[in-house]
Amino acid sequence: MAKLPPKPNFRFLFRNEEAPNQLVAPGDTLPITVEFTPPPATKLDDWVLTLDTPTIPRNISVVSQSTEVDAAAGVIRSTVSWTFPRDSNPVPLEVKARAEDRGAGRISELTAAVPVFLVQNLDEALQVTHVDERASERLQLPRRSHVRIRHSGFAGGFNAFNFTPVWDGLDPANLVKSPVETEAFFLPMPAQPVPIALSIETQRGEPLYFRGDSAFAAQALIEPPATPRPPGEVVRVALQRTNAVMTRDAVVNNAIRASAQAMSSSRYFQFIDRVFCGDGPLAGPQQARLAELRQWSRQTDAYVGGVNAYEMLRTATQVFLLMNCGVALDADAFRGTADEDGARLGEYVSPEELSSRIRGYLDLSSGRLPYIQRIVDTAFSDRDGASRGLLCHGLIASRIDAPCLVELFWSYWHEEGMLVQTLNAISRRFQNVRAPGGRDPLAHLEIDPLRPLNGVLWGYIQDEWNRLSVQRRAYEYDHQYGLPIYGRAVPGLRPADSRSKFLEAFHNLLHRTYVFYKEDSDTTVIADGYPLLNSLREVHLLLAQGAHNQFGDLPWTARVEMLMQQWILARPEMRDFLQSRPMVPYTERWMPAVDTMKSLQGWSDVTVTHFRDLGVYGEQILLSVRWGDWIGINDENAAKNWARYWRPEIQSYIHAYRAVTGADLSNPEGVDFTPPSVHLRKRLALQRAR
């Protein structure tokens, strides 16, 4: 059936799709746009378009409302978003558009309206159960085996609105109604499996749409009961894990992992090589900027002044993060993770479908992450919640519409792994400054000026005043996570606001997750997801409390600087000087230099591989907790999906933490929440005492 607007002058869009007769569920946010085209021989500027919602109940909130005039298209658009509370009762609503012509002293009016139906239990599956002959008799049905077909939507509002069920796969004439269970349909037991589908129509035969332009449909498979086995036959019994019930928010995990992979060190090295050393075309929104960098880096006089190489590297690094740190939306962003996600989810989901799911999830909250929209609705409800430019009144567009998925936790563990200290020691020797002590382990450092590293190190040292100091990072580690670091560069910190409860809450979450894994793997137990959900909320709140002041800029800046440090340590010139163990398998090219420096300086003998795992996996875990709308979720399945999806990262984090600190987060006797830096100092003292 064609989807036509109610009147020629009006066009109703639901979530940007022209699909009238919308079904909405409690908890949904429904964006509605009305486009009005004035009649011929009238002026666009003379018309005023308003949306009237006279039937809207008090408990349904209007999130936002705006009107704009599109002179190029010759239309007036008015947009409103409704949010339905989770305890809403079934109710018919109406969106009424009114256009008034106020030109030349006359007032004429055009109106149009479309219905919206609020129905409970729309997400429920179509239930199919077997009814034997005795039960059929109790239900006042013919005495034979039947199949009971039920959907909770009939009790949630379908019957109240007199909707007509439309069955696909079976003949409606074969359905039998019971006077005892009026909201269920009964079918004589078929001899073969029968796939069926249920859709809903209005009394006029019009289809009903749910969350966009997709017609509402529920599917099920009717299977005859198994044939009785002969007496004495051995029956083999096997137990299976509890089936996972996917929730809409689960797609955020896919987007976070795709974004993390796009920002990985290996992808960064490939990006820098492609920009400065490749000859192929440069694509993307920063194409012109990158092409200019490539052209300038190859000019014969580009090295004049000494710092140009470092400045170009820094600019390219910032562009790399700009292009990859946002929420993954396009299908191409999911291509590198789709296969592994299929193994985690139990079914392969195409990159195109993942892209559609994340866009649909964001559309429910006006195109933003639900967590961000919740903050805007609660903290800025009395102000203009629209996004603006950097220097305008209102909210910064990039912060609320495209948040950068970078976590300072990544920088903390790389700093504890001696990444920064390694380059500081090389920079000091580059300036011909002798290391403390009787013997300088870097005495033989000689970096020739004919290759790029010499110029990059010169610019790195010259830009020291413009980089983050260890002290600034230390204060922010304490502010966001309550994690102190120790060293001569950070004596006597006096933090004003320390997140002292974060480490306990985070380690408790990891411990509860480990317990959940054991229960979930036991096929005789149905694992409880509510302890996980409560722990997720606790960590989510603590992360939110630390997301102030420098939160918007310092993690980004620290990531840029540390990516450049990794690139410097991965250079062939550095490998020529810092000879590492060639048979050790490292995951990233910069890591051998750090482990070699640890051996030369007598630092911790724990390989940097474990610190890198803590930073990479810990960042993804915290991002999924920070940006999930855990305060608005009360479904244990969401917590179960979170734990099952992130199981490889969480198990790897628990192992790496034990390898680095000696503390076992899976210990059933209690959770250790001593700061990691304390464990590291004790282990270093024991190492040096041997």
Buried (B, 14 or more C-beta within 10 A) or exposed (E): EEBEBBBEBBBBBBBEBBBBBBBBBBBBBBBBBBBBBBEEEEEBEBBBBBBEBEBBEEEBBEBBBEBEBEEEEEBBBBBBBBBBEEEBEBBEBEBBBBBBBEBEEEEEEBBBBBBBBBBBBBBBEBEBEBBEEEBBEEBEBEEEBBBBBBBBBBBBBBBBBEBBBBBEEBEEEEBBEBEEBEBBBBBBBEEEEBEBBBBBBBEEEBBBBBBBBEBBBBEBEBBBEEEEEEEEEEEEEEEEBEEBBBBBBBBBBBBBBBBBBBBBBEBBBEBBEBBBEEEEEBEEEBEEBBEEBBEBBEEEEBBEEEBBBBBBBBBBBBBBBBBBBBBBBBBEBBBBBBEEBEEBBEEEBEBBBBBBBBBBBBBBBBBBBBBBBBBBBEEBEEEEBBBEEEEEEBBBBBEBBBBBBBBBBBBBBBBBBBBBBBBBBBBBBBEEEEBEEEEBBBEEBEBEEEEBBBBBBBBBBBBEEEBBEBBBBBBBBBBBBBBBBBEEBBEEBEBEBBBBBBBBBBBBBBBBBBBBBEBBEEEEEEBBBEBBBBBBBBBBBBBBBBEEBBBBEBBBBBBBBBBBBBBBBBBEBBBEBBEBEEEEEBEBBBBBBBBBBBEBBEBBEBBBBBBBBBBBBBBBBBBBBBBBBBBBBEBBBBBBBBBBBBBEBBBBBBBBBBBBBBBBBBEEEEBBBEBBBEBBBEBBEEEEEE
